[in-house]
Amino acid sequence: MLPVTVTARPNEHPEELFKRFRKQVAKAGILSAVKRKRWYISKSEMKRLRRKKAIRRLRRKLRKRMMLMGKKKK
């Protein structure tokens, strides 16, 4: 994670500055990394969660494909 720095532009409102800061933090992925590292997860648990996510992703893809095929037949 790289540090995020935002410098104020001339006559810039503090809310705009904060908005730019939040965007850069989101882009850098800092919050997601902090949330992920909030609790310790063992390697085996991570492997299980990744496998579970992959299965969900494939099922979603398959379901979408099936819906498209059903629409083409009509």
Phi and psi in radians as a Rosetta constraint file:
Dihedral C 1 N 2 CA 2 C 2 CIRCULARHARMONIC -1.603 0.35
Dihedral N 2 CA 2 C 2 N 3 CIRCULARHARMONIC 2.564 0.35
Dihedral C 2 N 3 CA 3 C 3 CIRCULARHARMONIC -1.186 0.35
Dihedral N 3 CA 3 C 3 N 4 CIRCULARHARMONIC 2.521 0.35
Dihedral C 3 N 4 CA 4 C 4 CIRCULARHARMONIC -1.796 0.35
Dihedral N 4 CA 4 C 4 N 5 CIRCULARHARMONIC 2.168 0.35
Dihedral C 4 N 5 CA 5 C 5 CIRCULARHARMONIC -2.181 0.35
Dihedral N 5 CA 5 C 5 N 6 CIRCULARHARMONIC 2.430 0.35
Dihedral C 5 N 6 CA 6 C 6 CIRCULARHARMONIC -2.317 0.35
Dihedral N 6 CA 6 C 6 N 7 CIRCULARHARMONIC 2.183 0.35
Dihedral C 6 N 7 CA 7 C 7 CIRCULARHARMONIC -1.786 0.35
Dihedral N 7 CA 7 C 7 N 8 CIRCULARHARMONIC 2.467 0.35
Dihedral C 7 N 8 CA 8 C 8 CIRCULARHARMONIC -1.232 0.35
Dihedral N 8 CA 8 C 8 N 9 CIRCULARHARMONIC 2.382 0.35
Dihedral C 8 N 9 CA 9 C 9 CIRCULARHARMONIC -1.503 0.35
Dihedral N 9 CA 9 C 9 N 10 CIRCULARHARMONIC 2.770 0.35
Dihedral C 9 N 10 CA 10 C 10 CIRCULARHARMONIC -1.028 0.35
Dihedral N 10 CA 10 C 10 N 11 CIRCULARHARMONIC 2.316 0.35
Dihedral C 10 N 11 CA 11 C 11 CIRCULARHARMONIC 1.043 0.35
Dihedral N 11 CA 11 C 11 N 12 CIRCULARHARMONIC 0.500 0.35
Dihedral C 11 N 12 CA 12 C 12 CIRCULARHARMONIC -1.552 0.35
Dihedral N 12 CA 12 C 12 N 13 CIRCULARHARMONIC 2.345 0.35
Dihedral C 12 N 13 CA 13 C 13 CIRCULARHARMONIC -1.238 0.35
Dihedral N 13 CA 13 C 13 N 14 CIRCULARHARMONIC 2.487 0.35
Dihedral C 13 N 14 CA 14 C 14 CIRCULARHARMONIC -1.013 0.35
Dihedral N 14 CA 14 C 14 N 15 CIRCULARHARMONIC -0.547 0.35
Dihedral C 14 N 15 CA 15 C 15 CIRCULARHARMONIC -1.162 0.35
Dihedral N 15 CA 15 C 15 N 16 CIRCULARHARMONIC -0.667 0.35
Dihedral C 15 N 16 CA 16 C 16 CIRCULARHARMONIC -1.158 0.35
Dihedral N 16 CA 16 C 16 N 17 CIRCULARHARMONIC -0.700 0.35
Dihedral C 16 N 17 CA 17 C 17 CIRCULARHARMONIC -1.079 0.35
Dihedral N 17 CA 17 C 17 N 18 CIRCULARHARMONIC -0.789 0.35
Dihedral C 17 N 18 CA 18 C 18 CIRCULARHARMONIC -1.117 0.35
Dihedral N 18 CA 18 C 18 N 19 CIRCULARHARMONIC -0.665 0.35
Dihedral C 18 N 19 CA 19 C 19 CIRCULARHARMONIC -1.093 0.35
Dihedral N 19 CA 19 C 19 N 20 CIRCULARHARMONIC -0.771 0.35
Dihedral C 19 N 20 CA 20 C 20 CIRCULARHARMONIC -1.116 0.35
Dihedral N 20 CA 20 C 20 N 21 CIRCULARHARMONIC -0.674 0.35
Dihedral C 20 N 21 CA 21 C 21 CIRCULARHARMONIC -1.084 0.35
Dihedral N 21 CA 21 C 21 N 22 CIRCULARHARMONIC -0.820 0.35
Dihedral C 21 N 22 CA 22 C 22 CIRCULARHARMONIC -1.067 0.35
Dihedral N 22 CA 22 C 22 N 23 CIRCULARHARMONIC -0.693 0.35
Dihedral C 22 N 23 CA 23 C 23 CIRCULARHARMONIC -1.101 0.35
Dihedral N 23 CA 23 C 23 N 24 CIRCULARHARMONIC -0.746 0.35
Dihedral C 23 N 24 CA 24 C 24 CIRCULARHARMONIC -1.179 0.35
Dihedral N 24 CA 24 C 24 N 25 CIRCULARHARMONIC -0.648 0.35
Dihedral C 24 N 25 CA 25 C 25 CIRCULARHARMONIC -1.114 0.35
Dihedral N 25 CA 25 C 25 N 26 CIRCULARHARMONIC -0.760 0.35
Dihedral C 25 N 26 CA 26 C 26 CIRCULARHARMONIC -1.120 0.35
Dihedral N 26 CA 26 C 26 N 27 CIRCULARHARMONIC -0.743 0.35
Dihedral C 26 N 27 CA 27 C 27 CIRCULARHARMONIC -1.129 0.35
Dihedral N 27 CA 27 C 27 N 28 CIRCULARHARMONIC -0.650 0.35
Dihedral C 27 N 28 CA 28 C 28 CIRCULARHARMONIC -1.300 0.35
Dihedral N 28 CA 28 C 28 N 29 CIRCULARHARMONIC -0.293 0.35
Dihedral C 28 N 29 CA 29 C 29 CIRCULARHARMONIC 1.324 0.35
Dihedral N 29 CA 29 C 29 N 30 CIRCULARHARMONIC 0.452 0.35
Dihedral C 29 N 30 CA 30 C 30 CIRCULARHARMONIC -1.203 0.35
Dihedral N 30 CA 30 C 30 N 31 CIRCULARHARMONIC -0.817 0.35
Dihedral C 30 N 31 CA 31 C 31 CIRCULARHARMONIC -1.118 0.35
Dihedral N 31 CA 31 C 31 N 32 CIRCULARHARMONIC -0.723 0.35
Dihedral C 31 N 32 CA 32 C 32 CIRCULARHARMONIC -1.139 0.35
Dihedral N 32 CA 32 C 32 N 33 CIRCULARHARMONIC -0.635 0.35
Dihedral C 32 N 33 CA 33 C 33 CIRCULARHARMONIC -1.173 0.35
Dihedral N 33 CA 33 C 33 N 34 CIRCULARHARMONIC -0.710 0.35
Dihedral C 33 N 34 CA 34 C 34 CIRCULARHARMONIC -1.130 0.35
Dihedral N 34 CA 34 C 34 N 35 CIRCULARHARMONIC -0.772 0.35
Dihedral C 34 N 35 CA 35 C 35 CIRCULARHARMONIC -1.104 0.35
Dihedral N 35 CA 35 C 35 N 36 CIRCULARHARMONIC -0.678 0.35
Dihedral C 35 N 36 CA 36 C 36 CIRCULARHARMONIC -1.173 0.35
Dihedral N 36 CA 36 C 36 N 37 CIRCULARHARMONIC -0.633 0.35
Dihedral C 36 N 37 CA 37 C 37 CIRCULARHARMONIC -1.599 0.35
Dihedral N 37 CA 37 C 37 N 38 CIRCULARHARMONIC 0.151 0.35
Dihedral C 37 N 38 CA 38 C 38 CIRCULARHARMONIC -1.090 0.35
Dihedral N 38 CA 38 C 38 N 39 CIRCULARHARMONIC -0.671 0.35
Dihedral C 38 N 39 CA 39 C 39 CIRCULARHARMONIC -2.185 0.35
Dihedral N 39 CA 39 C 39 N 40 CIRCULARHARMONIC 2.643 0.35
Dihedral C 39 N 40 CA 40 C 40 CIRCULARHARMONIC -1.340 0.35
Dihedral N 40 CA 40 C 40 N 41 CIRCULARHARMONIC 2.304 0.35
Dihedral C 40 N 41 CA 41 C 41 CIRCULARHARMONIC -2.192 0.35
Dihedral N 41 CA 41 C 41 N 42 CIRCULARHARMONIC 2.171 0.35
Dihedral C 41 N 42 CA 42 C 42 CIRCULARHARMONIC -1.167 0.35
Dihedral N 42 CA 42 C 42 N 43 CIRCULARHARMONIC 2.832 0.35
Dihedral C 42 N 43 CA 43 C 43 CIRCULARHARMONIC -1.100 0.35
Dihedral N 43 CA 43 C 43 N 44 CIRCULARHARMONIC -0.680 0.35
Dihedral C 43 N 44 CA 44 C 44 CIRCULARHARMONIC -1.154 0.35
Dihedral N 44 CA 44 C 44 N 45 CIRCULARHARMONIC -0.664 0.35
Dihedral C 44 N 45 CA 45 C 45 CIRCULARHARMONIC -1.165 0.35
Dihedral N 45 CA 45 C 45 N 46 CIRCULARHARMONIC -0.716 0.35
Dihedral C 45 N 46 CA 46 C 46 CIRCULARHARMONIC -1.069 0.35
Dihedral N 46 CA 46 C 46 N 47 CIRCULARHARMONIC -0.742 0.35
Dihedral C 46 N 47 CA 47 C 47 CIRCULARHARMONIC -1.072 0.35
Dihedral N 47 CA 47 C 47 N 48 CIRCULARHARMONIC -0.745 0.35
Dihedral C 47 N 48 CA 48 C 48 CIRCULARHARMONIC -1.137 0.35
Dihedral N 48 CA 48 C 48 N 49 CIRCULARHARMONIC -0.742 0.35
Dihedral C 48 N 49 CA 49 C 49 CIRCULARHARMONIC -1.154 0.35
Dihedral N 49 CA 49 C 49 N 50 CIRCULARHARMONIC -0.698 0.35
Dihedral C 49 N 50 CA 50 C 50 CIRCULARHARMONIC -1.101 0.35
Dihedral N 50 CA 50 C 50 N 51 CIRCULARHARMONIC -0.741 0.35
Dihedral C 50 N 51 CA 51 C 51 CIRCULARHARMONIC -1.094 0.35
Dihedral N 51 CA 51 C 51 N 52 CIRCULARHARMONIC -0.750 0.35
Dihedral C 51 N 52 CA 52 C 52 CIRCULARHARMONIC -1.088 0.35
Dihedral N 52 CA 52 C 52 N 53 CIRCULARHARMONIC -0.738 0.35
Dihedral C 52 N 53 CA 53 C 53 CIRCULARHARMONIC -1.118 0.35
Dihedral N 53 CA 53 C 53 N 54 CIRCULARHARMONIC -0.722 0.35
Dihedral C 53 N 54 CA 54 C 54 CIRCULARHARMONIC -1.101 0.35
Dihedral N 54 CA 54 C 54 N 55 CIRCULARHARMONIC -0.710 0.35
Dihedral C 54 N 55 CA 55 C 55 CIRCULARHARMONIC -1.109 0.35
Dihedral N 55 CA 55 C 55 N 56 CIRCULARHARMONIC -0.778 0.35
Dihedral C 55 N 56 CA 56 C 56 CIRCULARHARMONIC -1.063 0.35
Dihedral N 56 CA 56 C 56 N 57 CIRCULARHARMONIC -0.743 0.35
Dihedral C 56 N 57 CA 57 C 57 CIRCULARHARMONIC -1.080 0.35
Dihedral N 57 CA 57 C 57 N 58 CIRCULARHARMONIC -0.780 0.35
Dihedral C 57 N 58 CA 58 C 58 CIRCULARHARMONIC -1.139 0.35
Dihedral N 58 CA 58 C 58 N 59 CIRCULARHARMONIC -0.703 0.35
Dihedral C 58 N 59 CA 59 C 59 CIRCULARHARMONIC -1.108 0.35
Dihedral N 59 CA 59 C 59 N 60 CIRCULARHARMONIC -0.727 0.35
Dihedral C 59 N 60 CA 60 C 60 CIRCULARHARMONIC -1.076 0.35
Dihedral N 60 CA 60 C 60 N 61 CIRCULARHARMONIC -0.763 0.35
Dihedral C 60 N 61 CA 61 C 61 CIRCULARHARMONIC -1.096 0.35
Dihedral N 61 CA 61 C 61 N 62 CIRCULARHARMONIC -0.768 0.35
Dihedral C 61 N 62 CA 62 C 62 CIRCULARHARMONIC -1.133 0.35
Dihedral N 62 CA 62 C 62 N 63 CIRCULARHARMONIC -0.737 0.35
Dihedral C 62 N 63 CA 63 C 63 CIRCULARHARMONIC -1.097 0.35
Dihedral N 63 CA 63 C 63 N 64 CIRCULARHARMONIC -0.714 0.35
Dihedral C 63 N 64 CA 64 C 64 CIRCULARHARMONIC -1.125 0.35
Dihedral N 64 CA 64 C 64 N 65 CIRCULARHARMONIC -0.738 0.35
Dihedral C 64 N 65 CA 65 C 65 CIRCULARHARMONIC -1.096 0.35
Dihedral N 65 CA 65 C 65 N 66 CIRCULARHARMONIC -0.717 0.35
Dihedral C 65 N 66 CA 66 C 66 CIRCULARHARMONIC -1.158 0.35
Dihedral N 66 CA 66 C 66 N 67 CIRCULARHARMONIC -0.671 0.35
Dihedral C 66 N 67 CA 67 C 67 CIRCULARHARMONIC -1.122 0.35
Dihedral N 67 CA 67 C 67 N 68 CIRCULARHARMONIC -0.712 0.35
Dihedral C 67 N 68 CA 68 C 68 CIRCULARHARMONIC -1.139 0.35
Dihedral N 68 CA 68 C 68 N 69 CIRCULARHARMONIC -0.682 0.35
Dihedral C 68 N 69 CA 69 C 69 CIRCULARHARMONIC -1.158 0.35
Dihedral N 69 CA 69 C 69 N 70 CIRCULARHARMONIC -0.666 0.35
Dihedral C 69 N 70 CA 70 C 70 CIRCULARHARMONIC -1.147 0.35
Dihedral N 70 CA 70 C 70 N 71 CIRCULARHARMONIC -0.631 0.35
Dihedral C 70 N 71 CA 71 C 71 CIRCULARHARMONIC -1.242 0.35
Dihedral N 71 CA 71 C 71 N 72 CIRCULARHARMONIC -0.576 0.35
Dihedral C 71 N 72 CA 72 C 72 CIRCULARHARMONIC -1.225 0.35
Dihedral N 72 CA 72 C 72 N 73 CIRCULARHARMONIC -0.526 0.35
Dihedral C 72 N 73 CA 73 C 73 CIRCULARHARMONIC -1.220 0.35
Dihedral N 73 CA 73 C 73 N 74 CIRCULARHARMONIC -0.498 0.35
